[in-house]
Amino acid sequence: MNTEERELTPREIVAELDRYIIGQAKAKRAVAIALRNRWRRRKLADPIKEEIYPKNILMIGPTGVGKTEIARRLAKLARAPFIKVEATKFTEVGYVGRDVESMVRDLTSVAVQMIRDEEEKKVHARAKELAEERIAELLLPQSSPRVSYDSQTKEKFIKMLRDGVLDEREIEIEIEPRDKMPAIEILAASGLEDIEMQLREMFSTFMPLRTKKRRLKIKEALPLIIKEEAGKLIDMDKVLREAIHRTETSGIIFIDEIDKIASRGETTGPDVSREGVQRDLLPIVEGTTVNTRYGMVRTDYILFIASGAFHTARPSDLIPELQGRFPIRVELDSLTKEDFIRILTEPENAILKQYQALFSTEGVEVEFTPEAIEELAQIAFEINQKMENIGARRLYTVVEKVLEDLSFEAPDIAPTKVILTPQYVRERLSDIIEREELMKFIL
């Protein structure tokens, strides 16, 4: 098994997703099976292995019910490269739109950064030693001859560095740019990213690499030098090979708002552009080879997860070839008041836990009574019913409005404990509750 994905069973994957996302059992089950099938495929031998392609998923449901979060958390679980793109971005410029292959290039860049970060962690200890030696040499008196006692002096400086004694001392360092490409701005038209990339690489071969001189405190300089030294220890050829492999075998591309490019049977106007984007997407989803700055990347085994509300369009409005490339369809449920109560309190990153953590930095302890939480959920649910349904995102706007005064006053009243009751919630939202025209304020 490759190290990039954990060996989780579908049941364990769902359990992990449950820690952050409320409900949507069908969608969680579908993505868990898709992830496990990747692991199963890697256990097979050729030629059957080459014949098994990922079953792409189409999520159907209103905004704010967890579609993007499910895909993002899945990628994090799998340690897989992940990007989210809006399907509508490819319709922005005329009939062609932005080059759809850019999503694969972006995914590969994410993979390169991911592998680089992993490799940096492996060499961090050695890079830190080298960085400390560099700083110690900078601190040695430049005028004195380099004799044997210098090594002892250097060791003393290194010990002082590790003890934090020299944190506030300033030194001048030269830092290489993280990106070895020259700082040249090349204005390439939409769809010409390949040409821009090739020009930048061409210029980089004969233009000198500029280093920057900076005067920093040692505590600020040390992380920069560690990163630079780690970069010297890393085999970038190996990083690029692994990044391309991981992109091809583990990459996940989430295409949001795919319903916005569904044509509705018309043959003129914007529908021409929409259908054109679908036909541009088709080879990427079916499987093709894309030229990236890091090498050629095959898209045959990338997992595509598409999503859309499909209020005015239907999945059947997509061109048949594209429909066929998303064989697994999952309908996500609209969120209820009970779901809102759970979203406010249960997940590890629950909204109320976030606010409580923020207030604790000011010395203010905030407690929500169960009745207050129910009131928050009820009001958010009612606003979604009366106005546009934006799902769980409504909770953020409601909670932010309720806590607005407390956020402003927190530094002045700390340290203290504040207990929020249903009456407190209603008072802060009274204008919105009483006058429907002011409900626009909470969008």
C-alpha positions as CSV (number, residue, x, y, z in Angstrom):
1,M,0.0,0.0,0.0
2,N,1.2,3.5,-0.8
3,T,1.9,5.7,2.2
4,E,-0.2,8.6,1.0
5,E,-3.6,7.0,1.9
6,R,-4.5,5.5,5.3
7,E,-5.9,2.1,5.3
8,L,-9.4,3.0,6.5
9,T,-12.5,0.9,6.1
10,P,-15.6,2.5,4.7
11,R,-17.2,2.4,8.2
12,E,-14.1,4.2,9.7
13,I,-14.2,6.8,6.9
14,V,-17.8,7.6,7.7
15,A,-17.0,7.7,11.4
16,E,-14.2,10.3,10.7
17,L,-16.5,12.4,8.5
18,D,-19.2,12.3,11.3
19,R,-16.7,14.1,13.5
20,Y,-17.1,17.2,11.4
21,I,-20.2,16.9,9.3
22,I,-23.8,16.4,10.5
23,G,-26.1,14.0,8.7
24,Q,-25.8,13.3,4.9
25,A,-25.3,9.6,5.6
26,K,-25.8,8.6,1.9
27,A,-23.2,11.0,0.6
28,K,-20.7,9.9,3.3
29,R,-21.3,6.3,2.4
30,A,-20.7,7.0,-1.3
31,V,-17.4,8.8,-0.9
32,A,-16.2,6.2,1.7
33,I,-16.8,3.4,-0.9
34,A,-15.0,5.5,-3.6
35,L,-12.0,6.0,-1.4
36,R,-11.8,2.4,-0.3
37,N,-12.0,1.2,-3.9
38,R,-8.8,3.2,-4.6
39,W,-7.1,1.2,-2.0
40,R,-8.5,-2.1,-3.4
41,R,-7.4,-1.1,-6.9
42,R,-3.8,-0.6,-5.8
43,K,-3.8,-4.1,-4.3
44,L,-4.4,-5.6,-7.8
45,A,-1.9,-6.6,-10.4
46,D,-1.8,-5.6,-14.0
47,P,-3.6,-5.9,-16.4
48,I,-6.9,-5.8,-14.4
49,K,-5.6,-2.9,-12.3
50,E,-5.3,-0.7,-15.4
51,E,-8.9,-1.5,-16.4
52,I,-10.5,-0.3,-13.1
53,Y,-11.4,3.4,-13.1
54,P,-12.7,5.5,-10.3
55,K,-16.5,5.9,-10.1
56,N,-17.1,9.6,-10.1
57,I,-19.8,11.1,-7.9
58,L,-22.5,13.7,-8.5
59,M,-23.8,15.3,-5.4
60,I,-27.2,17.0,-5.7
61,G,-28.5,19.3,-3.0
62,P,-29.0,22.9,-1.9
63,T,-26.1,25.1,-0.8
64,G,-24.7,24.9,2.7
65,V,-25.6,21.3,3.4
66,G,-22.0,19.9,3.4
67,K,-21.1,18.9,-0.2
68,T,-17.8,20.7,-0.3
69,E,-16.9,19.9,3.2
70,I,-17.4,16.2,2.6
71,A,-15.1,16.2,-0.3
72,R,-12.5,18.3,1.5
73,R,-12.5,16.2,4.6
74,L,-12.3,13.0,2.4
75,A,-9.1,14.4,0.7
76,K,-7.6,15.2,4.1
77,L,-8.3,11.7,5.4
78,A,-6.7,10.2,2.3
79,R,-3.7,12.6,2.4
80,A,-4.7,13.2,-1.2
81,P,-4.1,16.3,-3.4
82,F,-7.4,18.2,-3.6
83,I,-8.7,21.3,-5.3
84,K,-12.1,22.8,-5.7
85,V,-13.1,24.6,-8.9
86,E,-16.3,26.4,-9.8
87,A,-17.7,25.2,-13.1
88,T,-18.9,28.7,-14.0
89,K,-15.3,30.0,-14.1
90,F,-14.8,28.3,-17.4
91,T,-17.7,30.3,-19.0
92,E,-16.3,33.7,-18.0
93,V,-14.5,34.6,-21.2
94,G,-16.5,34.4,-24.4
95,Y,-17.5,30.9,-25.6
96,V,-14.2,29.3,-24.6
97,G,-13.7,30.3,-21.0
98,R,-10.6,29.5,-19.1
99,D,-8.6,26.5,-20.1
100,V,-10.2,23.5,-18.3
101,E,-6.9,21.8,-18.1
102,S,-5.8,24.4,-15.6
103,M,-7.6,22.4,-12.9
104,V,-5.2,19.5,-13.4
105,R,-2.2,21.9,-13.3
106,D,-3.5,23.4,-10.1
107,L,-4.0,19.9,-8.6
108,T,-0.4,18.9,-9.6
109,S,0.9,22.1,-7.9
110,V,-1.0,21.2,-4.8
111,A,0.6,17.7,-4.9
112,V,4.1,19.1,-5.3
113,Q,3.7,21.4,-2.3
114,M,2.2,18.5,-0.3
115,I,5.1,16.1,-1.1
116,R,7.6,18.9,-0.5
117,D,6.2,19.6,2.9
118,E,6.3,15.9,3.8
119,E,10.0,15.7,2.7
120,E,10.8,18.9,4.7
121,K,9.5,17.2,7.8
122,K,11.8,14.2,7.3
123,V,14.9,16.4,7.0
124,H,13.8,19.0,9.5
125,A,16.2,17.9,12.3
126,R,19.2,17.9,10.0
127,A,18.2,21.2,8.4
128,K,17.8,22.8,11.9
129,E,21.4,21.7,12.7
130,L,22.7,23.2,9.5
131,A,20.7,26.4,10.1
132,E,22.1,26.8,13.6
133,E,25.7,26.3,12.3
134,R,25.1,29.0,9.7
135,I,23.8,31.5,12.3
136,A,26.7,30.6,14.7
137,E,29.2,31.3,11.9
138,L,27.6,34.7,11.3
139,L,28.0,35.5,15.0
140,L,31.7,34.6,15.1
141,P,34.0,37.6,15.1
142,Q,34.9,38.2,11.4
143,S,38.2,39.7,12.2
144,S,39.7,36.9,14.2
145,P,41.6,34.1,12.4
146,R,39.8,30.8,12.1
147,V,41.8,28.8,14.6
148,S,40.8,25.7,16.7
149,Y,39.1,27.6,19.4
150,D,36.5,28.8,16.9
151,S,34.8,25.4,16.9
152,Q,34.4,25.7,20.7
153,T,33.0,29.2,20.3
154,K,30.6,28.0,17.6
155,E,29.3,25.3,19.9
156,K,28.7,27.9,22.6
157,F,26.8,30.0,20.2
158,I,24.7,27.0,19.1
159,K,23.9,26.2,22.7
160,M,22.9,29.8,23.3
161,L,20.7,29.6,20.2
162,R,18.9,26.5,21.5
163,D,18.4,28.1,24.9
164,G,16.8,31.1,23.3
165,V,19.4,33.5,24.7
166,L,20.1,35.1,21.3
167,D,16.5,35.3,20.1
168,E,16.4,39.1,20.1
169,R,19.8,39.6,18.5
170,E,19.8,40.9,14.9
171,I,21.7,39.4,12.0
172,E,21.9,40.0,8.3
173,I,21.1,37.0,6.1
174,E,20.8,36.3,2.4
175,I,17.7,34.3,1.5
176,E,17.1,32.5,-1.8
177,P,13.6,32.8,-3.3
178,R,11.5,29.8,-2.6
179,D,10.5,29.7,-6.3
180,K,13.6,29.5,-8.4
181,M,11.8,31.1,-11.3
182,P,12.8,34.8,-12.0
183,A,10.3,37.5,-11.0
184,I,9.1,38.2,-14.5
185,E,5.5,39.0,-15.2
186,I,4.3,37.5,-18.4
187,L,0.9,38.5,-19.5
188,A,-0.5,35.3,-21.2
189,A,-4.0,35.2,-22.5
190,S,-6.6,32.8,-21.1
191,G,-5.8,29.3,-22.1
192,L,-2.1,30.0,-22.7
193,E,-0.8,29.0,-19.3
194,D,1.6,26.4,-21.0
195,I,3.3,29.1,-23.1
196,E,3.7,31.4,-20.0
197,M,5.2,28.5,-18.0
198,Q,7.7,27.6,-20.8
199,L,8.8,31.3,-21.2
200,R,9.4,31.6,-17.4
201,E,11.4,28.4,-17.4
202,M,13.4,29.6,-20.5
203,F,14.2,33.0,-18.8
204,S,15.2,31.2,-15.6
205,T,18.0,29.3,-17.4
206,F,20.0,32.4,-18.2
207,M,18.9,35.0,-15.7
208,P,20.9,35.1,-12.4
209,L,19.2,34.0,-9.3
210,R,18.7,37.0,-7.0
211,T,19.1,36.6,-3.3
212,K,17.6,39.0,-0.8
213,K,19.5,40.5,2.0
214,R,17.4,40.9,5.2
215,R,18.2,42.1,8.7
216,L,16.1,40.1,11.1
217,K,16.0,39.0,14.7
218,I,17.5,35.5,15.1
219,K,14.1,34.0,16.2
220,E,12.6,35.3,12.9
221,A,15.6,34.3,10.8
222,L,16.0,30.7,12.1
223,P,12.8,29.3,10.5
224,L,13.7,30.9,7.1
225,I,17.2,29.4,7.2
226,I,15.8,26.0,8.3
227,K,13.4,26.0,5.3
228,E,16.3,27.0,2.9
229,E,18.6,24.3,4.3
230,A,15.8,21.7,4.1
231,G,15.3,22.7,0.4
232,K,18.9,21.8,-0.2
233,L,18.5,18.4,1.4
234,I,15.4,17.5,-0.6
235,D,15.7,15.6,-3.9
236,M,13.3,17.6,-6.0
237,D,13.3,15.1,-8.8
238,K,12.0,12.5,-6.4
239,V,9.4,15.1,-5.1
240,L,8.2,15.8,-8.7
241,R,7.9,12.1,-9.5
242,E,6.0,11.3,-6.4
243,A,3.8,14.4,-6.9
244,I,2.8,13.3,-10.4
245,H,2.2,9.8,-9.2
246,R,0.0,10.9,-6.3
247,T,-1.9,13.3,-8.5
248,E,-2.7,10.5,-11.0
249,T,-3.6,7.9,-8.5
250,S,-5.0,9.8,-5.5
251,G,-6.0,13.3,-6.7
252,I,-9.5,14.6,-6.1
253,I,-11.1,17.4,-8.1
254,F,-14.3,18.9,-6.8
255,I,-16.3,20.7,-9.5
256,D,-18.9,22.9,-7.8
257,E,-22.0,24.5,-9.4
258,I,-22.0,22.0,-12.3
259,D,-25.7,22.6,-12.7
260,K,-24.8,26.1,-13.9
261,I,-23.3,24.7,-17.1
262,A,-26.2,22.4,-17.8
263,S,-28.0,23.4,-21.0
264,R,-31.8,23.5,-21.1
265,G,-32.4,22.5,-24.7
266,E,-31.7,25.9,-26.3
267,T,-29.2,26.2,-29.1
268,T,-28.4,29.9,-28.8
269,G,-27.2,32.4,-26.2
270,P,-25.5,31.3,-23.0
271,D,-26.5,27.6,-23.5
272,V,-23.9,27.4,-26.3
273,S,-21.2,28.4,-23.9
274,R,-22.5,26.0,-21.2
275,E,-22.5,23.0,-23.5
276,G,-19.0,24.1,-24.8
277,V,-17.7,23.9,-21.3
278,Q,-19.2,20.5,-20.8
279,R,-17.5,19.2,-23.9
280,D,-14.2,20.7,-22.8
281,L,-14.6,19.0,-19.4
282,L,-15.4,15.7,-21.0
283,P,-11.9,14.6,-22.0
284,I,-10.5,15.6,-18.7
285,V,-13.1,13.5,-16.8
286,E,-12.9,10.6,-19.3
287,G,-9.1,10.5,-19.2
288,T,-6.5,12.4,-21.0
289,T,-2.9,13.6,-20.6
290,V,-2.2,17.2,-19.5
291,N,1.1,19.0,-19.8
292,T,2.0,20.7,-16.6
293,R,5.2,22.5,-15.5
294,Y,6.2,19.4,-13.6
295,G,5.6,16.9,-16.4
296,M,2.8,15.0,-18.2
297,V,-0.1,14.0,-15.9
298,R,-2.8,11.4,-16.8
299,T,-6.3,12.1,-15.5
300,D,-7.7,8.6,-16.0
301,Y,-7.6,7.7,-12.3
302,I,-8.3,11.1,-10.7
303,L,-11.5,11.1,-8.7
304,F,-14.0,13.8,-9.8
305,I,-16.8,14.8,-7.5
306,A,-19.3,17.2,-9.0
307,S,-22.0,19.0,-7.1
308,G,-24.9,21.4,-7.8
309,A,-28.2,22.5,-6.4
310,F,-30.1,21.6,-9.6
311,H,-33.0,24.0,-8.8
312,T,-33.7,25.0,-12.4
313,A,-31.7,22.4,-14.3
314,R,-31.7,18.6,-13.9
315,P,-28.8,16.2,-14.1
316,S,-30.4,14.9,-17.3
317,D,-29.7,18.4,-18.8
318,L,-26.0,17.7,-18.9
319,I,-24.8,16.2,-22.1
320,P,-25.2,12.4,-22.1
321,E,-21.4,11.7,-22.3
322,L,-20.7,13.8,-19.2
323,Q,-23.7,12.2,-17.3
324,G,-22.2,8.8,-18.0
325,R,-18.9,9.8,-16.4
326,F,-20.7,10.5,-13.0
327,P,-22.4,7.1,-12.4
328,I,-22.8,7.6,-8.7
329,R,-25.5,10.1,-7.8
330,V,-26.2,11.1,-4.3
331,E,-29.0,13.5,-3.1
332,L,-28.2,15.5,0.0
333,D,-31.0,16.4,2.4
334,S,-32.0,19.9,3.4
335,L,-31.0,20.7,7.0
336,T,-33.7,20.7,9.7
337,K,-33.8,22.6,13.0
338,E,-32.5,19.5,14.7
339,D,-29.6,19.4,12.3
340,F,-28.8,23.0,13.1
341,I,-28.7,22.2,16.9
342,R,-26.2,19.4,16.2
343,I,-24.1,21.6,13.9
344,L,-23.9,24.3,16.6
345,T,-22.6,21.9,19.2
346,E,-21.5,18.4,18.1
347,P,-18.6,18.6,15.5
348,E,-15.1,19.1,16.6
349,N,-15.1,22.4,14.8
350,A,-18.6,23.3,15.9
351,I,-19.5,27.0,15.5
352,L,-20.2,27.7,19.2
353,K,-16.9,26.0,20.2
354,Q,-15.1,28.3,17.8
355,Y,-16.6,31.4,19.3
356,Q,-16.0,30.1,22.9
357,A,-12.3,29.7,22.0
358,L,-12.1,33.2,20.5
359,F,-13.7,34.8,23.6
360,S,-11.4,32.8,25.9
361,T,-8.4,34.7,24.5
362,E,-9.9,37.8,26.1
363,G,-10.6,36.2,29.4
364,V,-14.3,35.9,28.7
365,E,-16.0,32.6,29.3
366,V,-19.2,32.2,27.2
367,E,-21.8,29.6,28.0
368,F,-24.9,28.9,25.9
369,T,-27.9,27.3,27.6
370,P,-29.6,24.4,25.7
371,E,-32.6,26.7,25.3
372,A,-30.5,29.4,23.7
373,I,-29.0,27.0,21.3
374,E,-32.4,25.7,20.3
375,E,-33.5,29.4,19.8
376,L,-30.5,30.1,17.6
377,A,-31.3,27.0,15.5
378,Q,-35.0,27.8,15.3
379,I,-34.4,31.4,14.1
380,A,-31.8,30.3,11.5
381,F,-34.2,27.6,10.2
382,E,-37.1,30.1,9.9
383,I,-35.0,32.7,8.1
384,N,-33.9,30.0,5.6
385,Q,-37.5,29.1,5.1
386,K,-38.7,32.7,4.5
387,M,-35.7,33.8,2.5
388,E,-33.1,32.1,0.3
389,N,-32.1,28.8,1.9
390,I,-28.3,29.0,2.4
391,G,-28.1,26.0,4.7
392,A,-25.7,25.9,7.6
393,R,-24.1,29.1,6.5
394,R,-27.1,30.9,7.9
395,L,-25.9,29.8,11.4
396,Y,-22.8,31.9,11.1
397,T,-24.7,35.1,10.2
398,V,-27.2,34.5,13.1
399,V,-24.6,33.7,15.7
400,E,-22.3,36.6,14.6
401,K,-25.3,39.0,15.0
402,V,-26.1,37.6,18.4
403,L,-22.5,38.0,19.6
404,E,-21.8,41.3,18.0
405,D,-22.1,43.4,21.1
406,L,-20.2,40.9,23.3
407,S,-17.4,40.8,20.7
408,F,-17.1,44.5,20.8
409,E,-17.2,44.8,24.6
410,A,-15.2,41.7,25.6
411,P,-11.8,43.5,26.2
412,D,-13.6,46.0,28.6
413,I,-15.6,43.4,30.7
414,A,-12.9,40.7,31.0
415,P,-12.4,38.6,33.0
416,T,-16.0,37.4,33.3
417,K,-18.4,34.7,32.5
418,V,-21.4,35.3,30.3
419,I,-24.4,33.0,30.1
420,L,-26.5,33.4,27.0
421,T,-30.2,32.7,27.3
422,P,-33.1,32.5,24.8
423,Q,-34.1,36.0,25.9
424,Y,-30.6,37.3,25.1
425,V,-30.8,35.7,21.7
426,R,-34.3,37.1,20.9
427,E,-33.3,40.6,22.1
428,R,-30.2,40.7,19.8
429,L,-32.3,39.5,16.8
430,S,-35.5,41.4,17.7
431,D,-35.3,43.7,14.7
432,I,-34.9,40.8,12.3
433,I,-37.7,38.8,13.9
434,E,-40.2,41.7,14.0
435,R,-39.6,43.3,10.7
436,E,-39.2,41.0,7.8
437,E,-37.8,43.7,5.5
438,L,-34.7,43.9,7.8
439,M,-34.1,40.2,7.2
440,K,-32.0,41.2,4.2
441,F,-29.4,42.5,6.7
442,I,-28.6,39.0,7.8
443,L,-27.6,37.7,4.3
